[in-house]
């Protein structure tokens, strides 16, 4: 099943870099949105309830939308059907 994955990050965020490496190593395509480089991305992250980065937005083919705050491997695995 294909998923749309957007990760809201900052360059100085260690967990953000870890999550991007983890997604890449699991062959998960994602869009990286740096909230420090684009005010619109910052506002999108806030609207998703962000108080920290990373914030990961996942949209499944069936339209289900999942938001994960922080780098939570178990939640990501579940959301991305990797279990």
Secondary structure, DSSP 8 states (H G I E B T S, - for coil): --EEEEEEE-TT-HHHHHHHHHHHHTT---EEEETTT-HHHHHHHHHTT-SSS-EEEEEETTS-EEEEES--HHHHHHHTT--
